[in-house]
Amino acid sequence: MKAIAACPTCILEQSKDGTQPRFSPVVGELDDNGSIHVTCEHRHYGIVVYNERRYNVLVKSAARAFLDGYTNEVVAVMSSALERAYEFYVRVSCAAKGVNPQAFEATWKVVVSQSERQLGAFQFLHLLDHGHHLSIDQAIPKTRNKVVHQGHIIREADALGYAEKTFAIVDVLDKSMRAMFPSQYKEEAEREVKVQQEAIPQGVEYLTLSMATVSVDTKTNIATRTVNKFLEHVAAIHHARGNGFPL
């Protein structure tokens, strides 16, 4: 997956004299560990640790797929984004309840390859935290199964409807975690970044980057707010491409 980043070596060289480094965007490749591999015009190779939750990364990937007309990929990737939001919620909620991290990892291995078990774990934690399970439109798993398991070719309007429904759940979960468990949310995010940093080969320059997708006023070219709909993610990517970013 392609992603916009910056060259760590260039940033470090520019900041040696204490001046504010200039952000020169470079297109890199995001790996499964959440690191962006970049090679700038000066042939510097480096790694940018992308400080973003996996479900948000997948939402952006699905938005690119939608913009490019790959409707089945939209459903598959948004399904993955939703599952990763469930996982992050489980991790944060268990941390808030004092679950031992090593015991959690050992238990998660039992369900890691079975999405239905992960959903069950999530629903019971949601019940404990909110007093009720999370109501999920049954069209979501039905559509996913038709596309992923039965090879159904989904049309654009239906893919967009699916993406909006799943994104709404992801967005609600992200905001509820930030509100209910702010310290545990921060700690889990920091743990993810630490895992990424520890995987960087010795001697390779790196930096950590956080980015937010925003809605832009096309008349003034000014960011107005963070996005809250899937289609706004699509619009943001379309706007970036129009300004020369090859995403």
Backbone as CSV, one residue per row, in Angstrom:
resi,resn,N_x,N_y,N_z,CA_x,CA_y,CA_z,C_x,C_y,C_z
1,MET,0.837,-1.190,0.000,0.000,0.000,0.000,0.877,1.247,0.000
2,LYS,0.566,2.194,-0.897,1.316,3.437,-0.983,0.849,4.417,0.099
3,ALA,1.791,5.228,0.588,1.462,6.212,1.622,2.403,7.401,1.502
4,ILE,1.897,8.574,1.867,2.706,9.787,1.861,3.490,9.872,3.167
5,ALA,4.782,10.142,3.061,5.637,10.259,4.250,6.707,11.319,3.975
6,ALA,7.797,11.274,4.706,8.918,12.189,4.526,10.203,11.402,4.709
7,CYS,11.292,11.924,4.198,12.581,11.245,4.322,13.188,11.540,5.691
8,PRO,13.394,10.519,6.526,13.990,10.745,7.857,15.369,11.387,7.795
9,THR,16.198,10.959,6.847,17.551,11.503,6.745,17.519,12.988,6.404
10,CYS,16.679,13.368,5.440,16.574,14.784,5.057,16.055,15.627,6.221
11,ILE,15.076,15.102,6.946,14.525,15.829,8.094,15.604,16.050,9.154
12,LEU,16.382,15.011,9.448,17.430,15.110,10.461,18.536,16.078,10.029
13,GLU,18.886,16.031,8.753,19.939,16.923,8.260,19.501,18.382,8.310
14,GLN,18.236,18.636,7.977,17.726,20.008,7.972,17.598,20.580,9.384
15,SER,17.368,19.712,10.369,17.147,20.188,11.739,18.421,20.272,12.576
16,LYS,19.588,19.941,11.991,20.843,19.959,12.747,21.189,21.334,13.293
17,ASP,20.889,22.376,12.521,21.235,23.728,12.957,20.132,24.390,13.767
18,GLY,19.137,23.608,14.148,18.067,24.123,14.986,16.912,24.739,14.233
19,THR,16.954,24.742,12.903,15.859,25.302,12.122,14.733,24.280,11.951
20,GLN,13.548,24.783,11.674,12.400,23.920,11.453,12.552,23.212,10.116
21,PRO,12.584,21.875,10.103,12.756,21.168,8.829,11.557,21.370,7.908
22,ARG,11.817,21.350,6.617,10.769,21.513,5.610,10.201,20.144,5.249
23,PHE,8.870,20.034,5.308,8.235,18.756,4.988,8.131,18.603,3.483
24,SER,8.931,17.707,2.934,8.876,17.404,1.507,8.266,16.021,1.352
25,PRO,7.028,15.935,0.893,6.343,14.640,0.821,7.012,13.654,-0.123
26,VAL,7.118,12.423,0.335,7.685,11.331,-0.446,6.688,10.181,-0.425
27,VAL,6.485,9.550,-1.550,5.606,8.389,-1.607,6.393,7.158,-1.180
28,GLY,5.885,6.465,-0.158,6.534,5.252,0.314,5.572,4.083,0.304
29,GLU,6.051,2.950,0.746,5.231,1.743,0.794,5.020,1.318,2.242
30,LEU,3.774,1.185,2.618,3.417,0.787,3.972,3.436,-0.727,4.086
31,ASP,4.148,-1.248,5.099,4.180,-2.695,5.284,3.201,-3.125,6.369
32,ASP,3.127,-4.417,6.613,2.148,-4.952,7.561,2.452,-4.551,8.996
33,ASN,3.682,-4.129,9.250,4.067,-3.715,10.596,3.651,-2.285,10.897
34,GLY,3.169,-1.569,9.865,2.762,-0.182,10.051,3.881,0.803,9.803
35,SER,4.939,0.361,9.119,6.067,1.232,8.806,6.058,1.571,7.319
36,ILE,6.388,2.829,6.999,6.442,3.270,5.616,7.902,3.304,5.170
37,HIS,8.210,2.551,4.132,9.569,2.494,3.590,9.698,3.547,2.490
38,VAL,10.647,4.455,2.655,10.791,5.552,1.697,12.210,5.623,1.143
39,THR,12.297,6.056,-0.102,13.576,6.389,-0.735,13.363,7.731,-1.412
40,CYS,14.070,8.758,-0.963,13.845,10.111,-1.478,14.648,10.346,-2.757
41,GLU,14.532,11.559,-3.303,15.221,11.906,-4.543,16.740,11.906,-4.393
42,HIS,17.206,11.975,-3.141,18.653,11.927,-2.880,19.137,10.501,-2.638
43,ARG,18.242,9.541,-2.839,18.524,8.109,-2.672,18.740,7.721,-1.217
44,HIS,18.250,8.532,-0.296,18.262,8.143,1.118,17.166,7.112,1.343
45,TYR,17.505,6.045,2.024,16.475,5.067,2.416,16.198,5.219,3.903
46,GLY,14.945,5.234,4.264,14.573,5.329,5.672,13.208,4.749,5.930
47,ILE,12.828,4.721,7.184,11.535,4.174,7.589,10.787,5.207,8.409
48,VAL,9.536,5.362,8.085,8.662,6.250,8.839,7.658,5.389,9.601
49,VAL,7.698,5.489,10.915,6.743,4.755,11.753,5.424,5.515,11.706
50,TYR,4.430,4.898,11.117,3.132,5.535,10.920,2.292,5.338,12.179
51,ASN,2.197,6.384,12.980,1.446,6.314,14.234,-0.041,6.478,13.951
52,GLU,-0.648,5.400,13.499,-2.071,5.381,13.188,-2.606,3.992,13.466
53,ARG,-3.850,3.929,13.922,-4.433,2.643,14.240,-4.696,1.856,12.960
54,ARG,-4.568,0.549,13.061,-4.696,-0.311,11.887,-6.051,-0.123,11.191
55,TYR,-7.107,0.034,11.969,-8.425,0.171,11.330,-8.534,1.461,10.523
56,ASN,-7.870,2.521,10.974,-7.889,3.772,10.215,-7.064,3.657,8.939
57,VAL,-5.961,2.941,9.000,-5.145,2.712,7.810,-5.952,1.950,6.764
58,LEU,-6.691,0.944,7.207,-7.488,0.141,6.286,-8.642,0.942,5.688
59,VAL,-9.236,1.830,6.473,-10.296,2.690,5.941,-9.754,3.527,4.779
60,LYS,-8.566,4.086,4.948,-7.965,4.896,3.885,-7.664,4.042,2.659
61,SER,-7.244,2.812,2.879,-6.986,1.904,1.767,-8.283,1.605,1.010
62,ALA,-9.363,1.395,1.749,-10.657,1.136,1.119,-11.141,2.352,0.337
63,ALA,-10.871,3.544,0.865,-11.265,4.770,0.169,-10.536,4.889,-1.166
64,ARG,-9.263,4.517,-1.193,-8.518,4.534,-2.451,-9.108,3.522,-3.435
65,ALA,-9.456,2.349,-2.917,-10.047,1.320,-3.771,-11.369,1.801,-4.369
66,PHE,-12.179,2.486,-3.559,-13.455,2.995,-4.053,-13.225,4.042,-5.143
67,LEU,-12.282,4.929,-4.928,-11.984,5.979,-5.891,-11.506,5.384,-7.213
68,ASP,-10.822,4.242,-7.140,-10.302,3.590,-8.337,-11.284,2.611,-8.964
69,GLY,-12.460,2.449,-8.335,-13.493,1.606,-8.918,-13.458,0.146,-8.526
70,TYR,-12.679,-0.212,-7.496,-12.584,-1.612,-7.071,-13.574,-1.863,-5.930
71,THR,-14.814,-2.109,-6.295,-15.881,-2.176,-5.293,-15.776,-3.392,-4.376
72,ASN,-15.404,-4.551,-4.914,-15.285,-5.727,-4.054,-14.172,-5.554,-3.024
73,GLU,-13.095,-4.885,-3.428,-12.000,-4.625,-2.506,-12.448,-3.697,-1.378
74,VAL,-13.353,-2.780,-1.685,-13.888,-1.883,-0.657,-14.544,-2.697,0.452
75,VAL,-15.369,-3.658,0.076,-16.065,-4.487,1.064,-15.079,-5.320,1.867
76,ALA,-14.137,-5.947,1.190,-13.174,-6.811,1.877,-12.318,-6.016,2.860
77,VAL,-11.828,-4.860,2.437,-10.940,-4.071,3.292,-11.706,-3.431,4.443
78,MET,-12.915,-2.940,4.183,-13.699,-2.358,5.273,-14.105,-3.416,6.287
79,SER,-14.313,-4.645,5.841,-14.585,-5.738,6.775,-13.392,-5.953,7.699
80,SER,-12.201,-5.908,7.124,-10.985,-6.050,7.921,-10.822,-4.884,8.890
81,ALA,-11.164,-3.676,8.435,-11.063,-2.502,9.299,-11.971,-2.648,10.518
82,LEU,-13.165,-3.140,10.295,-14.113,-3.329,11.392,-13.591,-4.360,12.392
83,GLU,-13.035,-5.448,11.888,-12.495,-6.478,12.780,-11.320,-5.948,13.601
84,ARG,-10.491,-5.117,12.984,-9.354,-4.560,13.716,-9.814,-3.524,14.743
85,ALA,-10.932,-2.871,14.483,-11.503,-1.963,15.485,-12.018,-2.759,16.678
86,TYR,-12.624,-3.905,16.416,-13.059,-4.781,17.504,-11.858,-5.203,18.347
87,GLU,-10.782,-5.611,17.664,-9.590,-6.067,18.396,-9.028,-4.954,19.266
88,PHE,-8.906,-3.758,18.706,-8.343,-2.658,19.484,-9.218,-2.356,20.690
89,TYR,-10.538,-2.428,20.505,-11.453,-2.197,21.624,-11.232,-3.253,22.710
90,VAL,-11.113,-4.508,22.303,-10.889,-5.586,23.270,-9.603,-5.339,24.050
91,ARG,-8.548,-4.959,23.356,-7.269,-4.697,24.017,-7.389,-3.542,25.014
92,VAL,-8.009,-2.456,24.594,-8.138,-1.280,25.453,-9.040,-1.567,26.642
93,SER,-10.168,-2.214,26.395,-11.110,-2.509,27.468,-10.503,-3.463,28.491
94,CYS,-9.788,-4.476,28.021,-9.153,-5.417,28.949,-8.072,-4.721,29.764
95,ALA,-7.324,-3.821,29.143,-6.296,-3.074,29.871,-6.935,-2.225,30.954
96,ALA,-8.087,-1.635,30.645,-8.795,-0.809,31.627,-9.283,-1.632,32.806
97,LYS,-9.470,-2.932,32.593,-9.941,-3.824,33.644,-8.795,-4.519,34.362
98,GLY,-7.588,-4.133,34.045,-6.426,-4.662,34.755,-5.967,-6.034,34.314
99,VAL,-6.355,-6.454,33.111,-5.937,-7.762,32.613,-4.431,-7.750,32.361
100,ASN,-3.759,-8.765,32.831,-2.318,-8.890,32.643,-1.996,-8.969,31.150
101,PRO,-1.069,-8.145,30.643,-0.761,-8.125,29.209,-0.321,-9.479,28.657
102,GLN,0.498,-10.209,29.423,0.950,-11.517,28.950,-0.216,-12.501,28.882
103,ALA,-1.104,-12.440,29.874,-2.280,-13.318,29.866,-3.192,-12.956,28.699
104,PHE,-3.297,-11.653,28.410,-4.133,-11.249,27.280,-3.595,-11.824,25.978
105,GLU,-2.280,-11.670,25.736,-1.693,-12.141,24.487,-1.872,-13.645,24.335
106,ALA,-1.726,-14.373,25.432,-1.900,-15.828,25.381,-3.340,-16.185,25.035
107,THR,-4.288,-15.427,25.567,-5.702,-15.682,25.296,-6.076,-15.260,23.888
108,TRP,-5.517,-14.137,23.431,-5.852,-13.653,22.091,-5.419,-14.648,21.015
109,LYS,-4.347,-15.373,21.278,-3.893,-16.374,20.322,-4.955,-17.445,20.075
110,VAL,-5.823,-17.649,21.060,-6.875,-18.662,20.937,-7.928,-18.236,19.918
111,VAL,-8.124,-16.919,19.768,-9.200,-16.426,18.895,-8.685,-15.659,17.675
112,VAL,-7.373,-15.498,17.556,-6.810,-14.602,16.549,-7.197,-14.979,15.117
113,SER,-7.417,-16.259,14.856,-7.726,-16.680,13.489,-9.219,-16.914,13.260
114,GLN,-10.047,-16.555,14.247,-11.493,-16.800,14.128,-12.261,-15.516,14.436
115,SER,-12.748,-14.883,13.381,-13.392,-13.586,13.520,-14.658,-13.635,14.357
116,GLU,-15.392,-14.740,14.297,-16.629,-14.839,15.084,-16.333,-14.860,16.580
117,ARG,-15.259,-15.522,16.974,-14.877,-15.537,18.390,-14.423,-14.145,18.838
118,GLN,-13.730,-13.442,17.963,-13.311,-12.079,18.292,-14.515,-11.167,18.476
119,LEU,-15.511,-11.333,17.603,-16.733,-10.541,17.720,-17.443,-10.848,19.029
120,GLY,-17.465,-12.126,19.409,-18.104,-12.502,20.675,-17.396,-11.880,21.865
121,ALA,-16.063,-11.917,21.844,-15.297,-11.295,22.934,-15.596,-9.806,23.001
122,PHE,-15.632,-9.168,21.844,-15.924,-7.734,21.795,-17.311,-7.427,22.353
123,GLN,-18.310,-8.199,21.942,-19.686,-7.895,22.353,-19.872,-8.003,23.859
124,PHE,-19.230,-8.964,24.488,-19.392,-9.091,25.933,-18.648,-7.984,26.681
125,LEU,-17.516,-7.548,26.148,-16.831,-6.420,26.766,-17.640,-5.135,26.574
126,HIS,-18.248,-4.993,25.412,-19.108,-3.830,25.167,-20.287,-3.838,26.135
127,LEU,-20.817,-5.030,26.399,-21.914,-5.169,27.368,-21.459,-4.713,28.755
128,LEU,-20.283,-5.150,29.171,-19.772,-4.751,30.477,-19.525,-3.248,30.559
129,ASP,-19.055,-2.677,29.475,-18.693,-1.254,29.478,-19.889,-0.320,29.313
130,HIS,-20.876,-0.764,28.526,-21.983,0.133,28.169,-23.354,-0.343,28.655
131,GLY,-23.404,-1.568,29.158,-24.689,-2.081,29.629,-25.532,-2.712,28.540
132,HIS,-25.016,-2.823,27.328,-25.743,-3.442,26.220,-24.742,-3.852,25.144
133,HIS,-25.151,-4.795,24.300,-24.284,-5.178,23.194,-24.395,-4.133,22.087
134,LEU,-23.462,-4.142,21.171,-23.493,-3.211,20.053,-24.390,-3.779,18.960
135,SER,-25.436,-3.047,18.626,-26.351,-3.485,17.578,-25.698,-3.289,16.216
136,ILE,-25.635,-4.351,15.438,-24.985,-4.312,14.128,-25.992,-4.688,13.052
137,ASP,-26.114,-3.852,12.060,-27.000,-4.113,10.930,-26.612,-5.449,10.300
138,GLN,-27.563,-6.376,10.228,-27.266,-7.705,9.692,-26.927,-7.696,8.215
139,ALA,-27.181,-6.572,7.557,-26.773,-6.453,6.156,-25.252,-6.428,6.038
140,ILE,-24.575,-6.037,7.120,-23.100,-5.963,7.082,-22.476,-7.350,6.920
141,PRO,-22.744,-8.314,7.826,-22.149,-9.638,7.609,-22.701,-10.347,6.372
142,LYS,-23.968,-10.082,6.037,-24.575,-10.713,4.859,-23.853,-10.268,3.591
143,THR,-23.620,-8.955,3.478,-22.920,-8.431,2.300,-21.486,-8.935,2.253
144,ARG,-20.823,-8.922,3.403,-19.440,-9.395,3.455,-19.337,-10.833,2.981
145,ASN,-20.201,-11.695,3.479,-20.142,-13.111,3.112,-20.416,-13.322,1.624
146,LYS,-21.355,-12.565,1.064,-21.663,-12.693,-0.363,-20.465,-12.300,-1.218
147,VAL,-19.791,-11.227,-0.813,-18.659,-10.739,-1.602,-17.410,-11.577,-1.379
148,VAL,-17.063,-11.808,-0.118,-15.802,-12.476,0.212,-15.856,-13.975,-0.037
149,HIS,-16.975,-14.613,0.319,-17.044,-16.077,0.257,-17.777,-16.616,-0.970
150,GLN,-18.686,-15.800,-1.538,-19.475,-16.290,-2.667,-19.106,-15.633,-3.994
151,GLY,-18.168,-14.689,-3.956,-17.720,-14.070,-5.195,-18.714,-13.124,-5.825
152,HIS,-19.638,-12.605,-5.035,-20.631,-11.661,-5.547,-19.948,-10.375,-6.003
153,ILE,-20.300,-9.885,-7.186,-19.764,-8.628,-7.700,-20.699,-7.508,-7.253
154,ILE,-20.201,-6.657,-6.387,-21.047,-5.629,-5.805,-20.966,-4.332,-6.605
155,ARG,-22.101,-3.664,-6.744,-22.142,-2.412,-7.492,-21.679,-1.250,-6.608
156,GLU,-21.336,-0.152,-7.260,-20.730,0.980,-6.570,-21.595,1.530,-5.443
157,ALA,-22.883,1.728,-5.692,-23.763,2.302,-4.673,-23.864,1.394,-3.458
158,ASP,-23.913,0.077,-3.701,-24.007,-0.872,-2.589,-22.685,-0.941,-1.815
159,ALA,-21.572,-0.844,-2.526,-20.265,-0.840,-1.859,-20.123,0.402,-0.988
160,LEU,-20.592,1.529,-1.488,-20.530,2.763,-0.704,-21.419,2.658,0.525
161,GLY,-22.620,2.093,0.357,-23.510,1.914,1.509,-22.884,1.029,2.560
162,TYR,-22.230,-0.045,2.128,-21.555,-0.950,3.062,-20.428,-0.216,3.778
163,ALA,-19.644,0.536,3.019,-18.511,1.251,3.602,-18.969,2.287,4.620
164,GLU,-20.053,2.990,4.327,-20.550,3.998,5.266,-21.045,3.348,6.556
165,LYS,-21.719,2.211,6.439,-22.219,1.519,7.627,-21.079,1.022,8.506
166,THR,-20.084,0.415,7.887,-18.970,-0.113,8.682,-18.106,1.019,9.241
167,PHE,-17.915,2.079,8.444,-17.124,3.199,8.945,-17.805,3.859,10.139
168,ALA,-19.134,3.930,10.110,-19.860,4.540,11.227,-19.581,3.785,12.521
169,ILE,-19.504,2.452,12.452,-19.216,1.648,13.640,-17.777,1.889,14.102
170,VAL,-16.853,1.870,13.158,-15.442,2.113,13.488,-15.289,3.474,14.159
171,ASP,-15.944,4.478,13.614,-15.845,5.836,14.138,-16.425,5.936,15.551
172,VAL,-17.562,5.293,15.766,-18.198,5.298,17.096,-17.299,4.616,18.116
173,LEU,-16.721,3.473,17.739,-15.856,2.744,18.667,-14.604,3.552,19.001
174,ASP,-14.012,4.166,17.995,-12.810,4.968,18.234,-13.112,6.107,19.206
175,LYS,-14.215,6.802,18.983,-14.560,7.934,19.842,-14.943,7.480,21.249
176,SER,-15.623,6.336,21.365,-16.019,5.861,22.688,-14.807,5.414,23.497
177,MET,-13.825,4.790,22.834,-12.606,4.393,23.534,-11.831,5.601,24.027
178,ARG,-11.734,6.616,23.176,-11.023,7.832,23.568,-11.696,8.513,24.755
179,ALA,-13.037,8.432,24.794,-13.787,9.091,25.863,-13.772,8.294,27.161
180,MET,-13.971,6.968,27.071,-14.081,6.129,28.259,-12.734,5.694,28.822
181,PHE,-11.789,5.393,27.939,-10.499,4.849,28.365,-9.342,5.635,27.752
182,PRO,-9.262,6.931,27.996,-8.230,7.743,27.330,-6.803,7.288,27.610
183,SER,-6.498,6.928,28.854,-5.127,6.530,29.171,-4.785,5.176,28.561
184,GLN,-5.742,4.234,28.621,-5.489,2.909,28.040,-5.415,2.977,26.516
185,TYR,-6.221,3.845,25.907,-6.160,4.049,24.457,-4.765,4.554,24.085
186,LYS,-4.298,5.543,24.820,-2.974,6.118,24.557,-1.884,5.081,24.756
187,GLU,-1.995,4.290,25.817,-0.989,3.274,26.110,-0.934,2.196,25.033
188,GLU,-2.121,1.772,24.540,-2.155,0.751,23.494,-1.574,1.299,22.196
189,ALA,-1.877,2.556,21.887,-1.311,3.178,20.693,0.211,3.262,20.812
190,GLU,0.695,3.613,21.991,2.139,3.700,22.218,2.796,2.323,22.129
191,ARG,2.085,1.295,22.599,2.614,-0.066,22.499,2.785,-0.460,21.038
192,GLU,1.795,-0.121,20.211,1.885,-0.442,18.791,3.088,0.245,18.150
193,VAL,3.285,1.517,18.490,4.407,2.267,17.927,5.732,1.660,18.381
194,LYS,5.805,1.257,19.645,7.033,0.657,20.163,7.361,-0.637,19.419
195,VAL,6.347,-1.447,19.140,6.551,-2.687,18.388,7.100,-2.370,16.998
196,GLN,6.560,-1.322,16.372,7.043,-0.910,15.059,8.502,-0.466,15.127
197,GLN,8.826,0.323,16.134,10.189,0.845,16.267,11.193,-0.275,16.521
198,GLU,10.804,-1.260,17.317,11.713,-2.364,17.644,12.002,-3.240,16.439
199,ALA,11.128,-3.183,15.421,11.314,-4.009,14.224,12.212,-3.343,13.188
200,ILE,12.600,-2.091,13.414,13.440,-1.367,12.453,14.875,-1.883,12.536
201,PRO,15.465,-2.254,11.410,16.849,-2.755,11.420,17.813,-1.719,11.985
202,GLN,18.806,-2.173,12.702,19.793,-1.283,13.297,20.520,-0.489,12.213
203,GLY,20.684,0.800,12.444,21.397,1.650,11.502,20.516,2.352,10.492
204,VAL,19.237,1.980,10.423,18.318,2.619,9.487,17.685,3.840,10.153
205,GLU,17.767,4.991,9.486,17.164,6.206,10.032,15.640,6.074,10.006
206,TYR,15.003,6.612,11.068,13.550,6.567,11.087,13.007,7.778,11.841
207,LEU,11.755,8.048,11.591,11.024,9.050,12.355,9.596,8.568,12.508
208,THR,8.872,9.176,13.449,7.485,8.798,13.699,6.573,9.899,13.176
209,LEU,5.536,9.490,12.451,4.651,10.445,11.801,3.201,10.151,12.137
210,SER,2.467,11.193,12.503,1.021,11.083,12.723,0.322,11.982,11.716
211,MET,-0.741,11.480,11.116,-1.497,12.257,10.150,-2.989,12.045,10.364
212,ALA,-3.765,13.070,10.089,-5.213,12.974,10.191,-5.828,13.345,8.856
213,THR,-6.849,12.606,8.442,-7.554,12.938,7.212,-8.556,14.038,7.515
214,VAL,-8.503,15.100,6.729,-9.374,16.249,6.982,-10.220,16.560,5.764
215,SER,-11.333,17.226,6.029,-12.191,17.723,4.958,-11.665,19.092,4.551
216,VAL,-11.534,19.317,3.243,-10.942,20.555,2.739,-11.968,21.352,1.937
217,ASP,-12.046,22.632,2.217,-12.885,23.531,1.437,-12.197,23.741,0.090
218,THR,-12.807,23.254,-0.983,-12.162,23.299,-2.292,-12.003,24.716,-2.825
219,LYS,-12.794,25.659,-2.323,-12.692,27.041,-2.790,-11.506,27.765,-2.147
220,THR,-11.287,27.492,-0.857,-10.205,28.177,-0.136,-8.978,27.303,0.063
221,ASN,-9.141,25.986,-0.190,-8.065,25.010,0.019,-7.624,24.950,1.481
222,ILE,-8.572,25.217,2.401,-8.288,25.215,3.828,-8.992,24.023,4.484
223,ALA,-8.257,23.323,5.353,-8.855,22.202,6.086,-9.877,22.735,7.083
224,THR,-11.053,22.117,7.103,-12.125,22.601,7.974,-12.336,21.730,9.208
225,ARG,-12.201,20.410,9.068,-12.425,19.499,10.188,-11.957,18.112,9.795
226,THR,-11.867,17.231,10.789,-11.559,15.844,10.472,-12.795,15.190,9.870
227,VAL,-12.572,14.200,9.058,-13.693,13.566,8.350,-14.517,12.701,9.302
228,ASN,-15.803,12.562,9.012,-16.659,11.682,9.814,-17.540,10.790,8.962
229,LYS,-17.235,10.712,7.660,-17.932,9.801,6.763,-16.916,9.158,5.823
230,PHE,-17.245,7.962,5.368,-16.342,7.266,4.449,-16.155,8.066,3.168
231,LEU,-17.237,8.606,2.632,-17.146,9.342,1.379,-16.244,10.567,1.515
232,GLU,-16.130,11.110,2.728,-15.227,12.242,2.948,-13.769,11.804,2.870
233,HIS,-13.497,10.561,3.257,-12.152,10.009,3.061,-11.849,9.935,1.562
234,VAL,-12.831,9.475,0.797,-12.664,9.383,-0.655,-12.396,10.769,-1.243
235,ALA,-13.183,11.756,-0.795,-13.021,13.125,-1.293,-11.654,13.689,-0.946
236,ALA,-11.158,13.372,0.249,-9.846,13.865,0.681,-8.734,13.298,-0.202
237,ILE,-8.836,12.022,-0.546,-7.834,11.402,-1.418,-7.924,11.990,-2.823
238,HIS,-9.151,12.196,-3.292,-9.356,12.807,-4.607,-8.732,14.202,-4.648
239,HIS,-8.922,14.953,-3.581,-8.356,16.305,-3.485,-6.828,16.241,-3.484
240,ALA,-6.252,15.287,-2.726,-4.800,15.145,-2.659,-4.227,14.785,-4.024
241,ARG,-4.902,13.884,-4.727,-4.428,13.521,-6.064,-4.475,14.716,-7.010
242,GLY,-5.516,15.525,-6.868,-5.634,16.711,-7.701,-4.540,17.716,-7.454
243,ASN,-3.904,17.628,-6.271,-2.808,18.530,-5.923,-1.441,17.882,-6.099
244,GLY,-1.431,16.771,-6.828,-0.154,16.170,-7.212,0.362,15.056,-6.347
245,PHE,-0.417,14.633,-5.339,0.017,13.517,-4.511,-0.430,12.209,-5.147
246,PRO,0.493,11.339,-5.547,0.141,10.104,-6.261,-0.330,9.002,-5.324
247,LEU,-1.516,9.187,-4.766,-2.065,8.187,-3.845,-3.159,7.375,-4.525
